[in-house]
Amino acid sequence: MRPAIKSGLLPVWRDRDTLQIGIDPRRAIALSGMGEAALIVGLLDGSRDRDQVIAAAAGNGIPTSVTERVLALLAAGGALDDFPASTLRALPSSLRIRLEPELATTSLARRDGDGGARAIARRRAAVVWIEGDRPIGRAVARILSASGIGRIRTRRLPADDLASSARQPAARDSARQQRQVAALPFRPDLVVLVGNRTADRPAQLARDRITHLAVMASEAIGVVGPLVVPGKTACLRCLDYVRAGNDPAWPLILAQIRSRRAEPAACDAVLTAAVAAQTAAQALSAIETAPVASAAANGTLELVLPDWRWRRRTWPPHPACPCAIKPSDNRQ
């Protein structure tokens, strides 16, 4: 272990004898009796292993038992990392500098002890497709790129895609999309579907067992989700079954919105940014952890202006849906 104070936590003195690591009480821990042992914290920069830290502190008159006690308290309080030297060495210096905020944030938010190394490694190995070249899709791509996602591919949907797709036979559309998938060099870990879509695309992703996240913003409402893990969570068709059960007119409405949309969309710059940020957050959660644990699995996260609070709406698997996921099979 090469112990290091978690990046992003600032050491400050509460008094002459009490050292606090971090500012906000939701992150910070305070150690009393640190007046003569403060030097130990200065040694925790990841450049020394545990024995070297103890030896360096001993060379400055600090007993081994005191150093071990400080290390144990810092680790128990979630303020200590095992410096991810191997992960950082594998990154080009410019990329390493750019990803430092990602490492620091991930390490603090997930309370891991590896400095965010595993999360960043998963991001670097991930392949994400974003389908729907709208402001939200472009913003999501920018955020995911800045977050360290290794491969991002965007697929532009022309303005007349919805109308033309609605007129094409389903078999032709399905075959065309199969050829597109086959032509792309990397199988995606996640596909982000932005805006209205034909029924064939989610069905194709489900058949290919590809996790996908639906995103919509219109009528001054942003919706992120559901995150569909084929065979494990509710699919997009499940939502249509639930809506049809609540509103008998939904199938007719659905047929119309697959070929038409309001112009301009009632989605301003602030709503675009909020939805893109939430989308990126759910995408990263799905990549770094089990996708079924995402807040968007079997649910949608919805933002209705002018209320700026996100709310979760649950969408269970529907027993009549061809995806054939029984509610008892659902695992979150």
URBELZI-V62516 format. One record per backbone hydrogen bond with DSSP energy under -1.0 kcal/mol. CO is the residue of the C=O (numbers start at 1). NH is the residue of the N-H. E is the energy in kcal/mol with one decimal. If there is no record, write none. Layout:
co:CO nh:NH e:E
co:CO nh:NH e:E
This chain:
co:1 nh:50 e:-1.7
co:2 nh:83 e:-2.7
co:3 nh:46 e:-1.3
co:4 nh:81 e:-3.2
co:6 nh:9 e:-1.7
co:10 nh:22 e:-2.2
co:12 nh:20 e:-3.6
co:17 nh:34 e:-2.7
co:18 nh:14 e:-2.9
co:18 nh:15 e:-1.1
co:19 nh:31 e:-3.1
co:20 nh:12 e:-3.1
co:21 nh:29 e:-1.6
co:24 nh:27 e:-2.4
co:24 nh:28 e:-3.0
co:29 nh:21 e:-3.2
co:31 nh:19 e:-2.5
co:37 nh:40 e:-1.8
co:38 nh:42 e:-1.0
co:40 nh:43 e:-1.1
co:41 nh:44 e:-1.2
co:43 nh:45 e:-1.7
co:44 nh:5 e:-2.1
co:49 nh:53 e:-2.2
co:50 nh:54 e:-2.3
co:51 nh:55 e:-2.6
co:52 nh:56 e:-2.7
co:53 nh:57 e:-2.4
co:54 nh:58 e:-2.3
co:55 nh:59 e:-2.1
co:57 nh:62 e:-2.4
co:58 nh:61 e:-2.0
co:63 nh:67 e:-1.9
co:64 nh:68 e:-2.7
co:65 nh:69 e:-1.9
co:66 nh:70 e:-2.5
co:67 nh:71 e:-2.6
co:68 nh:72 e:-2.3
co:69 nh:73 e:-2.3
co:70 nh:74 e:-2.5
co:71 nh:75 e:-2.3
co:72 nh:76 e:-2.5
co:73 nh:77 e:-1.9
co:74 nh:79 e:-2.5
co:75 nh:78 e:-1.3
co:79 nh:6 e:-2.4
co:81 nh:4 e:-2.1
co:83 nh:85 e:-2.2
co:84 nh:88 e:-2.2
co:85 nh:89 e:-2.5
co:86 nh:90 e:-1.2
co:88 nh:91 e:-1.2
co:92 nh:96 e:-2.9
co:93 nh:97 e:-2.3
co:94 nh:98 e:-1.8
co:95 nh:99 e:-2.1
co:99 nh:103 e:-2.5
co:100 nh:104 e:-2.5
co:101 nh:105 e:-2.5
co:102 nh:106 e:-2.6
co:103 nh:107 e:-2.4
co:104 nh:108 e:-1.9
co:105 nh:109 e:-3.2
co:106 nh:110 e:-2.4
co:113 nh:82 e:-2.9
co:114 nh:117 e:-1.2
co:116 nh:120 e:-2.3
co:117 nh:121 e:-2.4
co:118 nh:122 e:-2.2
co:119 nh:123 e:-2.1
co:120 nh:124 e:-2.8
co:121 nh:125 e:-1.5
co:123 nh:126 e:-1.0
co:123 nh:150 e:-2.5
co:126 nh:151 e:-1.9
co:127 nh:189 e:-2.9
co:127 nh:190 e:-1.4
co:128 nh:153 e:-2.6
co:129 nh:192 e:-3.2
co:130 nh:155 e:-2.8
co:131 nh:194 e:-2.8
co:132 nh:134 e:-2.2
co:134 nh:138 e:-2.6
co:135 nh:139 e:-2.3
co:136 nh:140 e:-2.7
co:137 nh:141 e:-2.2
co:138 nh:142 e:-2.0
co:139 nh:143 e:-2.3
co:140 nh:144 e:-2.7
co:141 nh:145 e:-2.3
co:142 nh:146 e:-2.4
co:143 nh:147 e:-1.6
co:144 nh:149 e:-2.3
co:145 nh:148 e:-1.2
co:151 nh:128 e:-2.8
co:153 nh:130 e:-3.0
co:155 nh:132 e:-2.7
co:158 nh:161 e:-2.0
co:160 nh:164 e:-2.6
co:161 nh:165 e:-2.7
co:162 nh:166 e:-1.9
co:163 nh:167 e:-1.1
co:164 nh:168 e:-1.2
co:169 nh:173 e:-2.2
co:170 nh:174 e:-2.7
co:171 nh:175 e:-2.4
co:172 nh:176 e:-2.5
co:173 nh:177 e:-2.2
co:174 nh:178 e:-2.1
co:175 nh:179 e:-2.1
co:176 nh:180 e:-1.9
co:177 nh:181 e:-2.5
co:178 nh:182 e:-2.4
co:179 nh:183 e:-1.8
co:180 nh:184 e:-1.0
co:190 nh:129 e:-2.4
co:191 nh:213 e:-2.7
co:192 nh:131 e:-3.0
co:193 nh:215 e:-2.5
co:199 nh:203 e:-1.4
co:200 nh:204 e:-2.6
co:201 nh:205 e:-2.4
co:202 nh:206 e:-2.4
co:203 nh:207 e:-2.4
co:204 nh:208 e:-2.0
co:205 nh:210 e:-2.7
co:206 nh:209 e:-1.2
co:211 nh:191 e:-1.8
co:212 nh:228 e:-3.6
co:213 nh:193 e:-2.9
co:214 nh:225 e:-3.6
co:215 nh:195 e:-3.1
co:216 nh:223 e:-3.3
co:218 nh:221 e:-1.6
co:220 nh:305 e:-2.2
co:221 nh:218 e:-2.0
co:222 nh:303 e:-2.7
co:223 nh:216 e:-2.8
co:224 nh:301 e:-3.0
co:226 nh:214 e:-1.9
co:228 nh:212 e:-1.9
co:229 nh:232 e:-2.7
co:229 nh:233 e:-1.8
co:235 nh:239 e:-1.1
co:236 nh:240 e:-1.3
co:237 nh:241 e:-2.2
co:238 nh:242 e:-2.3
co:239 nh:243 e:-2.8
co:240 nh:244 e:-2.6
co:241 nh:245 e:-1.8
co:242 nh:246 e:-1.5
co:243 nh:247 e:-2.4
co:247 nh:250 e:-2.3
co:249 nh:253 e:-2.2
co:250 nh:254 e:-3.3
co:251 nh:255 e:-1.9
co:252 nh:256 e:-1.3
co:253 nh:257 e:-2.3
co:254 nh:258 e:-1.2
co:256 nh:259 e:-1.4
co:265 nh:267 e:-2.2
co:266 nh:220 e:-2.2
co:268 nh:272 e:-2.6
co:269 nh:273 e:-2.2
co:270 nh:274 e:-2.5
co:271 nh:275 e:-2.7
co:272 nh:276 e:-2.5
co:273 nh:277 e:-2.4
co:274 nh:278 e:-2.2
co:275 nh:279 e:-2.6
co:276 nh:280 e:-2.6
co:277 nh:281 e:-2.3
co:278 nh:282 e:-2.3
co:279 nh:283 e:-2.4
co:280 nh:284 e:-2.6
co:281 nh:285 e:-2.1
co:282 nh:286 e:-2.1
co:283 nh:287 e:-1.8
co:284 nh:288 e:-2.7
co:285 nh:289 e:-2.1
co:290 nh:293 e:-2.0
co:291 nh:294 e:-1.9
co:294 nh:297 e:-1.4
co:296 nh:227 e:-2.8
co:296 nh:299 e:-1.3
co:298 nh:315 e:-2.4
co:300 nh:313 e:-3.0
co:301 nh:224 e:-2.8
co:302 nh:311 e:-2.2
co:303 nh:222 e:-2.7
co:304 nh:307 e:-1.3
co:311 nh:302 e:-3.3
co:313 nh:300 e:-2.5
co:318 nh:321 e:-1.7
co:321 nh:324 e:-2.0
co:326 nh:329 e:-2.2
co:327 nh:330 e:-1.1
